[in-house]
Amino acid sequence: MQNFAKFLFSEFKIKAGLLIAVTVVLYGFLINNLNLWSDEIYSVLMAKDSLNDMWTLLINEDSKPPLYYLYLKGILALFPEQYEIWAAHFASVLLLIIAQLFAATAVKKDYGDKTALWLIWLLMVMPASLWLAFEVRTYMLSGLLLMMASVYGLRLLEKPKTKDFVLFGIVSLLALYSHYYCALWLMFFYAGILFFMIRDKKFKANGPAFLLTALGVAMLFAPWLWVPFNSGENISRDWYVNSDFVKLSWQFWTNPLQPEIYQSSFFIATTLSASVFSFILLIGLFNPMTKKVYRAFVLCFGAVIAVYALLIIFSYTFRPMVTARYLKIFAPVLYLAGAYTLAQYKILKKAFALVSALGFIFTYADIHAISFDNGYQNLVHDIRRFVPKEQPLIAFDNSNLFCEYYLPEYHCLLNLGETGEYFRLPQMGKNIDLYKNSAEQPMLALSLYTYRDNDKCMTYHSNYRYGQNMNLCHYNAEESKIMLSGALSNLLKRLKRY
């Protein structure tokens, strides 16, 4: 009985349990929000589609890997429709909790209590976590899978069992089917494992099984590569990442929220905690760790640096393709690297714990304010109250997604420009006949990004994301006719591509 009590109430289990419980409570409050921004709406609409429609859209228009949408579809199926937005956010929070549980088990087993507790702490308090667990996007899923791949992969450099190769192969394959950035990280990580196997003279014993694992993963992912190669040319014409995103991508290391999420006047605390953590990662490069831990640190941290450098090179020689938003999928791997360092340096622990706690408090306050912002709901309420359902609405930019999700009972006519993001072609294309039938009357328009004359628009302000204010604008019959005539012409040009 005494041994059982010692096992059940060990110091590690109490500390880890408390940290995870606090995470559940704090993050649970955040998912009571009322909003989905345009990309999140896209995720939910994709998850709600039939598997056939989802497949059609992915292979013809989007080319994103399907794993996250399948996962989200499964989570949404567990909840009634009235809790759909809550469930969509819960799906990401759940993945963060799973990451902490993985730290409390697998990481503890391989690297000890201190490293595991620091990883649980970092997953709870670092600013990027509040983004990862808040977004209805694939980033938290991809980050979790890469963190798991790093732990299982590092086991192959010790005395691996068959199940270690199997687990490493499975999570690697799942990561590949969650985000294309994962493929770049895994490429460098696999190369690093191979290097250390050869250097430590373990290739003869473990190399054949490792190469077989790598080959199996590559062969199982190779069929999907047909999708981006087949549709990539069309997608790249309207790719939203530009040189400005590339120039600002370094902010991932100092301020993960950037200007996209509302930040209070105390944003300096968020920036300080992220910057200090990046400095701790640099300290780790010169830290006298054990051979096993230092090797793990170098592989995790080094692979991220290599990916970032490669993306910068591609961005300046081929086309812009790096943005700090996508780099957030590497945050859990960097947390693991930072946990290795923090577990070694006693002098850093109290200072960094304080800095990161302050950063969390102010980051949490910002995202909490966003969570309970009612801007979109107010707009939906006003349209349903004052605009007849027979009145078509012109949808600029990504407000077509807003219209499709929040106002399914209305006809939304996509005002498609020659360039810019354009999603869900099959669904929006069905309203093509409304362009010619509805252009002779004054019309209301929704605009998310595109600037409109203030005297024609009502603006529904939102802190939800930078640039996510929604405008409801009025146009006379002549303006509507010209606008929709040009939109129809551009839509027909797009349809010819497919």
N, C-alpha and C positions, 0 to 999 in steps of 0.2 A: 504493500500500500504506500509506503514511504517513497519507494522508487517511482511509483505511478504518479504521485503528487509532484515529485521533483520534475518528472517529464512534462506533466500538464502545466505546471506553473513555473517553468524555467524562466529565467530573466529575459532570455531572448524572445520567447513566445509572448510574454507580457508586453515588452516594448514594441515588438512587431505588430501584435494585435491591436495595441492602442493607436499606433500610427495609421494602420489600415482603417480602423474604426473612425478616426478623425477624418480621414480622406473621404470615406463613404458619406459622412454627415455633411461636410463642407461642400463637396462636389454635388451632393444630392440637392442642395438648395439651388445650385446654378442651373439645373436642368428643368426648373419650373418656368422657363422662359416662354414667351409667346411668339417667337419669331423664327423664321428660317430665311437666311439671305439667299441670293440667286443660286449660287453653287450648291448650297445645301438643299434647296428646293429640287434642283436637278438630281441630287442623290436620292431623295425620297421618291420623286416621280419615277426614276429608273427602277428603284426597288419595288414599286407598286405595279410596274408593268408586268405583263406576262413574260415568261421566259423567252418566248419566241420574239416578242417585241424588243425585249432587252438585247437579245442576241443580234437582231437586225440593226438596232441603233449602234451597238458597239462595233460591229464589223464594217458598217457603212459610213458612219459619221464621226464617232468619238475615238475609237480604238483603245480606250482605257482597259486595263485588265479587269476581269469581272468579279474577283473574289469579294471585294468590299460590298458590292451591290447585292450579291447573293447572301452575305452575312446579314446585311441590313434588312433584306426581305424576310429572313428568318426571324429576326427580332421583332419587326413590325407585326408579323403574323401572331405574335403572342399577346398583343394588346388590342383592346377595342379601338375603333377608328378615332373616337374623340380624344384619345390619349396619344395620337400618332406623333405629334411634335415632341412630346415628352419622351416617348419610346425611342425616337430617332437620336436624341441626345444621350439617352441612357445607354444606347449601344456603344458609344465612345467611352463613357465613364466606366462601363463594365470592363472594357479592355484595359483601362488604366489599373483597375483593381486586380485584374488577372496578372498584370505585369508585377504588381507588388507581391502577390502571392507567389509568383515565380521566383522573385528575389528571396522571399522567405524560405523557399524550399531548395530549388536547384542551385542558386547562387550561394546560399548558406552552405550547402553540401560541398561545393567546390572551393569556396574562398573564405569561408568562416563567417562568424556572427557580425563582426564589425563592418565588413564590406556589404553584407546583406542589409543591415540596418541603415547604412548610409544610402544605399540604393533606394530603399523604401522611402527614406526621407526626401531624397532628391526627386523621386517620382511624385511626391506629394507637393513640394513647395516651389519647385522651379517654375518660372513664368511660362516656359514652353509647354509644361504639363497642362496648365489651365487652358491653353489653346488646343492642345491635342485632344483633351477629354471633353472639350466644349464643341468642337466642330463636327458637323455631320458629314465628314469626309473620311477618306481612307487613311489619313496620316497616323492615327493612333494604332490602327491595325498593322500597318507597315512597320511602325516603330517597334511594336511588341514582337513581331516576327523576326526582325533583325536582331533584337536583343537576345531572343531565344536562340537564334542561329549562332550568335557569337559564343554563347555558353556551351552549346552542344558541339560546335566546331572546335573549340579549344580543348575539349575532352579528347579529341583525336590525337593530340600531341602528348598525351600521357599514356595510359594503358587502356585503350578503348575496348569496349565490348561491341558486339554486333548491333545492339540496340542504339548505341551512340551514333553509329553511321546512319542507321535508319532514321532516327530522330532529326539528325542534322539534315539529311536529304529531304525529309518531309517539310520542315519549317523553311528550308531554302526555297523549295518549290512553291509553297504558299506565299512567301514573300515576293517571289517573281510575279505571281499572279495578282499582286495587290498594287504595285507601283513600279514603273520602269526605272526610277532611281535606285530601287533595290538591286536591280541587275548590275549596276555599276559598282555598288558597295560589295556585293557578293563576289564580283570578279576580282577585286583587290584582296578581299578576305581569303578567298580560296587560294590565290597566288601566295599570300602570306603563310598560310598553313603549309602549303607545299614547300616553301622555302625553309621553314623551321623543321619540317620533317627531314629534309635533306641535310640541313646543317647539323641537326642533333642525331644524325645517323639512325633515324627510325623509319626511313622510307621503305626499306626492305620488309619490315614487319607490317607497317600500316599503309604504305603507299598504294598497293594494288586495290585495297578496299576503298581508299579515299578516291582514287581515280575512277573506280567503278561508280561510286556515289555521284561524283561530279558529272560523269557521262550520263547517268540515269536522269539526273535533274535537267541537264541540258536537252536531252531527247524529249522529255515530257513537256518542256516549255517551248521547244522549237516550233511546234505546230501553231502556237499563238502568234509567233512573230510574223506570220503571213498577214495578220490583221493590220498592224501598224505599217508594214511595208506596202500593203495594198491601198490603204486609205490615208496614209501619212501625207501624201502630196496635197490632197484636198484640205486636210486639217491645217497644214502648215501655212496655207494662204491666209488664214484668219487667226493664227496663233497669237494669243494676247501678250505673251512675254516679249518685251522689247528691251532695248539697251538700258533704259532707266532701271528696269528690274535687276539687270546684271550689275549695274553700278551700286545699287543699294543692297545687294545680296549679302555683303559682309556684315550687315546689321544683325543677321542671325546670331552672331557670336556675342553681341553686346546688348541687343534689345529685341528679343524674339517677337514681341507684339508689333513693333514698328508703328507706322501711323495708321495701320488698317483697323486696329481696335482702339476704341476710345481710351485715353489715358488721362488720369487726373493730374493736377499740378505736382503730385508727388511721384511722377513717373521715374524720377531719378532713382528711387529705391528699386524699381524693376530693373532698370539699366545697370545699377550697381551690382545687384546679385548675379545677373547674367554675365557681366564683365568679369567679376571676381571668379566665377566658376570657370570661365575660359582661361583665366590666369592660372588657376589651379591645375587645369589640364596641361599647361605648359610646364608647370613645376614637376608634374609627373614624369616628364621626359628625362629629368635629371635626378629622379628619386631613387635611392638605393633599395629597390624592392627585391623580393626573392625572384629567382629566374622565372618561375611559373607565372607570378603576378605581373612582372614587367613585360613578359612576352604577351600576356593577355591585354595589357594596357596598350602596347604598341600596335597590336593588330586591330583593336577596336578604334582607337583614336587615329591611327595612321591611315586606315581605310577611308575614314570620313574626309580627312585632309586630302587624300589622293583623289577622291571623287570630286570634291570642290574644285581642286586645281584643274582636273580634266574638264569639268563643266565650264569653267572660265575660259579655257583654251578653245573649246568648241564654240562658246558664245561669241568669241572675237574672230574666229576663223570660218565658222560655218553659218550659224544663226543664233540669236539669243535663246538660251534654253535653261538658264539658272535663275531661280527666284528663291528668296529666303523662306517663302511659305512652304515650298516643297522640301527644303532642307530640314524642316522640323521633323521629318520622319527619322532623322538620325539622332534626335535628342536622347531617346532611351539608351542607345549605344554609348553616347558620350557620358550619360549619367553613370553607366556601368564603369567606364574608364575613370571618371572622377571619383567614384566610390573606392576604387582600388587605391587611389592617391590619398584620399581623406582618411582611410583606415590606417595609413602608415604614419601620418604626421599629426602628432598630438597637439602641436602648437596651432594648427589650423582649425581644429574642430570647433571650439567655442566661438571663435571669431566668425567663421563662415556660417555656423548654425544661426547666429544672430543676424548676419547680413541677409541670408536667404529667407529667414522668417519675416524680416521687414519687407523684403521684396515680394514675398507671397501675400502679405497683408494688403499692400497697395495694389498689387495686380488683381487680387481677388475682389477688391472694392470696385475696380474698373469694370471687370467682367460681370460682377453682380449687378452693376448699374445697367449694363447692356442686357442682361438676362430679363429684366423686368421692364424693358422699354416697350411702350404700347403704340409706337408710330404706325406700324403696318396694320395692326388691328383697327386703329382709328380710321385709316383709309378704307379698309374693307367695309367697316360699319357704315361710313358715309356713302360709299358707292351703292351698297345694297339698299340704303334708306332713300337716297335721292335720285338714283339713276335707274330708269326702267330697264328690265332685262332685254327688251327688244333693241336697246341702243347699243350698237357696236362700239367697242373701244379700240383705239389705235395703241399698239404696244411698241414703244421704242426699245432698242437695245435688249437687255435681259429681262425687261419687265414682262416679256411674253411668258417667262417661267412663273413670275409672280401671278400673272393673270390666270394661267393654267391651273395653278395650285390653289390659290385663295378664292378665285372667282370662276369656278368651272361652269357656272350657269350662264355666263356672259360669252358673247362672241368677241374674241380678241384678234384683231387684225395686225399682223406683224409688219411694222414699218421697217423693212429691211434695207439697209444702206449697202453700198458697194463693198465695204469692208466692215469688219467687226464680228464679234461673236454671234453665232447663230446655232441654236441647239434644237433638237427634237423636230427634225424636218418632216417625218411622216405625220406626226400629230398636227403640226401647224399648217402643213400643206393642204389639209382637208378643207380649210376655210378660204381657199383661193377664190371661190365664186363670190364671196362677200366683197372683194375689192371692187368689182365693177358694179355691184348692186347697191353699195352703200356710200358711194363717193359724192353724191349730190346733196348731202345734208351736213349741217354743222356737226362736229364730232368731238368727243372727249378723248384725250390721249394720256397714257401713262408713260412716264420717263424716269429711268433710274439714274443713268449716267449723263445722258445728253442734256446740254444746257438749253433751257427754254426761256422765252421772254417772261419776266416776272409778272407783267400785267395780265398775262393769259393763264397763269398757273397758280395753283395752291400747292404749297410745299408742306409735306408731312415729314417733319424733322425726325431723324433717328440717330441715336448713338451706337446703333448695332454694329455698324462697320463704317469706316471712313468712306465717304462717297456713296452711302446707301440711302440718302434722302430720296423719297419718292415724290414725284411731281404729278399732279392731276391738272391737265391743261385743256383749254377750249380753243377750237379752231373753227373758222367759218367754213361754209360749203366749198368755196373756191380753194382755200388752203388745203382742206381735206382731200379734194379731188386731185390736186397737183401732187400732194404727198403720197397718196395711195397709188397713183399712176406710176410714180417712180419706184415705189416699193414693189409693185407687181412686176415691173420690168426686171428689177434685180432678182426677185424670187425666181422668175423663169430662167434667168442665167444660171442660178444655182442648181435648179432642177436638172439642167442639161449635164451636170457633172456626174450624175448618178445613174 
